[in-house]
Amino acid sequence: MASESSTPTGEVVTRFAPSPTGFLHIGGARTALFNWLYARHHGGRTLLRIEDTDAKRSTQEAIDAIIEGLDWMGLDYDAPPLFQSDRAERHAEVAWQLLKAGHAYKCFATPEELEAMREEQRALKKPLRYDGRWRDRDPAEAPAGAPFTIRLKTPEAGETTIHDRVQGAVTVKNEELDDYIILRADGTPTYMLAVVVDDHDMGVTHVIRGDDHLNNAFRQLPIIRAMNDIEGGWPDPIYAHIPLIHGSDGAKLSKRHGALGVEAYRDEFGILPEALFNYLLRLGWGHGDREEITREEAVALFDLGGVGKSPSRFDMKKLENLNGHYLREAENARLAALVAARIGEGADEALLARAMPVLKVRAKNLNEVVEGAGFLFAKRPLAMTEKAASLLEGDARPILRKIYEALRGENDWTSEALEATTKALAEEQGLGLGKLAQPMRAALTGTTTSPGIFDVLVLLGRDEALARLDAQAA
């Protein structure tokens, strides 16, 4: 029997094993990221397994969304995805090996008998565990042809210690484990068996997953160790159970906190993949005071020693602030393509690329960039916000007429020349530049917020800018 502290040797192999009963949520994305980074850091391999054995709840739509989400985040895998549902025959084969070697047994208890057992345990306020009634009985005692399950013989005495790379040494008394089913009466494998067999056959050396699976490790190790006794070559994996993500209020993460699919951060919130990559990296892992960490730096720096033991708190504002940084760093042509796709028909990608240096500077997400770019494609007569309309009241329109006349005579349509001409007009009129810029912004964009007014003039071009000023001037 392998000792609790024994570790696999050679190449590091990790895996991400989502169930396709929903999209790739934020916690799963972080687990995938940590597995990917650990393998890449150690020059190993990382694999993807789709645990689709729940046929009623697994959907092709969810499978596609998971794979697309991982691809969007830049998490590539070293082999095609393995589908657990394709391997039921192999899982059953191991169950029968365990039975033949005496590490498992047939259980003929009926559903009614098991429910009566649980009712009695509830009445006595005992833990609900299988009582081992068929553990040492001769199967010949069962009625001929009676259906049966196969249960694992878990150790009854002593204790098991897992030296977890995140949680440290964790010990459980073996008497707390019951003999659970590994093969159902219809011949289908249970989750516990399938996971162990697949991890072994895939060569997984490090099981990095949420700490809600920590108890599962103590239930899965007896299968591993029994198979190691039977045929050898089934070493204990190295475990690393990562604390879960909580909401900003410390409660369990829910949809109101941001427990959404990765595609929602991309499509609804306008987050860039490198920003989500960086944010999830820092959500429960740290390297000094570093906040902004590139993909290459993450691979170089990541190790399990930096993972904290306490739950992390998801903070949408921090994610958006980080996203703002990556927007400013991103190539203008790339952002222009992303924004054009959001705007749809009528978007001028080349114009957006020219405008991007001033559009992205204060934006925290792609939606804000789209909003900021709206003036570029607005049609005359411009729709006005209530605040913008208020800036065109009083003597604003006569001032706009003067601005229009001054700029119409400007042949050098650059921000520097336009600024000089406008400032000269302001001085001539005895007004501050703001008194001219505010009605100009309203007339040119229909809003009270925009890039610098002279950048707006240049981006609109001479003819369109003058036409908009003329339309609002008295």
N, C-alpha and C positions, 0 to 999 in steps of 0.2 A: 504493500500500500504506500502511495506517495505521501510524503510528509506535508503538513500544511504550508510550509515555507518553501517547498521546492518550486522552481521556476523553469519555464521553458528556456531553451537555449537557441542560439542562432538568430535567424531573421525575425524581426518584429512584424507581426501581422495583426491588424485591428479590423473591426467590422462595425458597420452601422446597420441595424436590423429593425427598420420601422414596420409597423402594421398598417396596411393600406385601408384603414377604416375611416380615414380622414386625411386632410392635407398635411403638409410638412409644417408643423407648428414650431413656435420659436424655441421651445425646449428641445425638441428633436433636432432642430437645426444646430443648436449649440453642441449637442452630443455628437452629431455627425462631424462638426468642425473639430472638436477635441480629438476624436479618433483619427481624422485625416491628418491633423497637425502632428500628433504623436508619431504616426507611422512615417510621415515625411521627414520629421526631425531626425529619426533614427535610421533613415534610409531603407525603411521597410515597405510593406505593402498594406493597402487598406481596401477592404472589400465591402460590397453592398449586398445585403440579403433582404428580400421582401418577404415578411412573415405573413403570408396570405392564406393561412390555413382556416381562418374564419370565413368560409365561403359566403355566408349570409351578409356579412358586413363589409367584406373587401370589395372594392370597386376598381375598375380599370381607370376611371377618372382620377381616383386618389393615387393610384400607382403612377400615372402620368404626371400628376402634380408634384409628387415627391421627387421623381427623377428630374423634372424640369426645375424645381426649386433648388436642388443640389447643384445642378449644372449652372444655374444663374449665379449661385454663390461661388462658383469656380472650384467646387469639390469634385475632383475626378477620381475614378476608381480603377483598380489594376486588373479587373476582370469584369465581364458582363454580369449584371445582377443575377443572383441566385434566387429562385423562387421556391419557397419552402413547400408549397403545395405539390411540387414535382417530385418530392423526396419521401413521400409517405411510406413507400415500400422499404426504403433503407431504414427509416425510423423503426418500423415494425420489426425488421430483421434484428436490430439491436435489442429490442424488447424480448424477443424470443431467445437471443443469446443469453441475456441476463436470467431469464427463466430457467433455461437449460443448466446454467452454472450454479443455480441455487441462490442467486442474488435478487430474485423476484419470485412471485408466486401467483397462482390463479385465485381470484376472489369471486365466489359465487353469491355474495350477498346481494339480495334484491333491493331495488330502490325503496321498497316499503320497509325493509329491515333497517336500511341505513337511515331513513327518516325517523324511525322509532328510536334508534340509537342516539340521534342528535337531539330528539325531544327529551330523552332521559338526561343527556348531558346539560341541556338548557335548564331543566328543572333543578339539577344539582349544582348549577352555576359553574360547570366545568368547561374547559376549552373544548370547542367542537373539533374533535379529531377522530379519525378512523381508529377503532379499538383493536385492530389486528386479529379479528376473529377467525380469519382463514390463513393466518401466517404459518401456523404449524399443523394445520389440518390436512388430511389426505384428500386430494381432489376426488378420489373415488367415493367419498361420502356425499358428494353432490348428486342430484338426480341426473340421469342420463340425458345428455344433450342440453343441459342447463347452460344459459349464457354466462360468460364470466369476463371479468376484466383482469389485466395483469398489473399487479402492484409491486413497487420496489420495496425490498427489505432495507429499511434505513437502520443505521446503528441505534441500539436501544440504550446503551450506557456510554459514559464518558462525555466528552465535549469536543467541539470542532472550533478551531481558531483560523480565521482568515486574516492574513497580513495585507490589508488593503492599502493601496498606494495613496489613497486620499484619506480614508477614515482611520487608518492605523490598524492595530490589532483588535479584531472584533471576535468575541467568543460566544457560542451558543451551546447550551446543553443538548445533547442528542435526544434526550427523552422528550424535548419539545417538538420534535419532528414526528410526523406520522407516516405510515406507509401509503404513499399517494399513488394514484393510478398513472401508469405510463402508457398503457394501451387500453383503449375503450372496448366495450363489448362488441362494437361493430368493426373492430380491427383498426381503427384510426388512432394515431398517436396523439398524446397530449402535448401541450406547449413545452412543459418541462423537459420531456424526452427529446422533442424535435430540436430545441435550442442547443442542447448538449451535443447531440449527434452532428448537427450542422457545424457548430463551432469546431469540433474535432476534425471533421472531414475537410473543412476549409483551411485548416492549419492555424486557426486563431490562437495567438499567444497571449494577447492582452484584451480583457473584456472591460471596456470603458463605457459606463452607462449610468443612468440616474440612480440615486441612492434609494429610490422606491423599489429597486430590484435587489437590494442587499440581502433580504431574506431569501430570495430565490437562489442566491449563490449557495446557501447552506443546504438547500434542497437538491440542487444540481450536482454538487460535489460528490455525493454518494454514487451517482451514476458513473461519473468520470472515474472514480476510484475503483468501482466494481469492474468496469471495462478494462482498466489498467491491470487489474488482477487476472482477468480472463485472457487478454491477448497482449498486454504491454503497449507502450506507445501512446498512452492517454495521460499525459502530465496535467497537473492542475494548471489552469491558466493563471495569469497575474490579473488580479481584480483591481479596479479603480472605480469606486462608486461616487459620482459627482452629486453634491447637494442640488436640490431642485431650485427653480427660479420662482420667486415670490413677486407679488405686486409691490408698488411703491409704498403701500400701507402695511406691508409685512404679511398680508394674507396670501393664501394660496392663489397662484396666478390664474386669472379667469379672463374671459373675453373683454370685460370692462378695463382690465389692466393692459391688455395687449397680447393675450394668448390667442393669436390669430395665425393663419397660415402665412408662410413666407411670401406667397404671391400677393397678400394684402399689403405688405410693406412696400413691395415693388409697385403694384398697380394703384392702390388707393392712397398711399402716403407718399409716394414719390421718392423712396429711399434707394440709394445706389448700392449695388452688391458689396463694394469694398467697404462702405460704411457699416452695413450690417455685419459683415465679416469681422471688422475691427471691434464693433460694439459687443458682439457675442463672445469674442475672444476675451475681452476685459470683464465680462460678466461672470465672475467667479474665478478668474485667473489674473495674476498680476506679475509685473516685472518692474519693481521699483515704483517710481511715480509716472512711468510712461503711459500716456493715454493714446496717442496716435502711433499706431504700429502697422507698418506695411505688411503685405502678404509674405514677402521674402524674409523680413525681420521676424515675423511670427514663426515661420518654419525654423529659423535659426535659434530662437529663444525658447520655444514651448517645451515644457516638460511637466510631469504630473506634480512635482514638488511645489509648483506655483499655484495649484488649485486649492482654494480655501475650503474649510470644513463647514462653513455656515451658508445658509441659502442666500442667493444673490437677489437683489431687488431690481426689477425692470423699471426703467425710467425713460419714458418716451421723449421727454425734453432733452435728455442727454444724448439719446440716439439722434435726434434732429440736429442738435448742435454739432455733433460729430459729422453728420451728413453734410452740414453746411461747409465744413472744412474740406470734405472730399469733392463737393461741387466746385469750390474755388480751385481745387487742384486738377480737376478733370479737363481733358482736351475739349476745346470749344466745338469742334466738329462732331465729336461723340455726343455732347449734350444737345447740340442742335438737332441731331437725328432723333434723340429720345423725346425732345420737346415737340418736334414736328409731328411725331407719331401721336402724341397726346392731343395736339391741336386738330389734326386731321386735315380735311380738305381745305386748300387755300394756304397752307403753311409754306413759307419760302425758307428752305433749309439753309441756303447760302446767306440770306439776310439774317437768319437766327444765329448763324455762326459768327457773323460780323458783330451782332448785338450782344453775344454771350459774355464778353468781358465786363459789360456794365449790368447785364441782367442777373448774373450769378453772384455778384459780389455780396449781396445781403440775404440771398435766398437760403432757406434751410432745407428745402425739398423741391422736387421737380414741379410740383403743383404751383409753388410760388413763382418759379421761373415762367411757367405757362401764363400765370396771371400777369406777371410783369411784362410779358411779351405781347399782351393783348392789343396794346395801342398800335403795334406795327401792322396789324391786319384789320383794324377797325375800318368800317366803311362810313363815308360821309352821308348824311349828317351824323356826327358822333353821338352815341348815347352818353348822357352825363350822369354821374353820381350826384346825389343831393349836395354834397359838400363842394364838388367841382362847380355845379351850377351857381352856388352862392358866391364863388370867387369871380363870377362874370357879371355880378350886379354892380350898381352904382356907376362909378367912372371907369370901370374896368374895360368896357368895350371901346370907348374912345382911346384909351391907352393902347389897347390891342391894335387899333388902326394905325397908330404911330409906330408901333413895333413892326407891323406888317410893311409899312412904307419904308422903314429903315432897312429891314432885312431884304426887301425886294431889290434894293440897290446894291446888295452885297454879292460880289462875283466870286469870292473865295469862300466856298461853302464848307469850311472846316470849323471844328469846335472853337479853336483859338480865335479865328477871325469873327465868328458869330458872337462870341463872348465880348470881344473888344467893341463891336458895333453896339451891342445891347447896353454895355456899361456906359458908353458915350451918350446914348439916348437917356439913360437914367440920370446921368449928371446934368444933362441939358434940361431935363424936366424937374430937377431937384428932388428926385426920388431915390430911395434905396433900391438895390438890384432886386430884392425880394418882391417889391411892389410890381415889378414887371414879370418876374419869373412865375409868380403864382397864377395870374390869369393866363400866361403863356402855357403853363402845364395843363391847366383845365382845358384850354382850347385845342391843344395838340393831342391830348390823351383821353380826355373825358373823365379823368380821375385827379386826385390830389397827391398821389404817390407815383413816382416813376424814376427812371435813371436821371442823371443830371440833365437839365433842360437843353443844354447845348449838344449833348450826345443824342438826345431825342431828335433835335433838328437835323442832325447829320444822318441818323439812321432812317428817318422818314424820307430824306431827300428833299431837294429844293422845291420841286413842284408841289408835292403832297403837303409839305410843311406850310408853305405859303397859302395853299388852298384852304387848309384847316384854320389858319389864322384869319384869313379873309372871311371865312364863313361865320366866325364868331365876333368879328369886329363891327363896331357901329359905323 
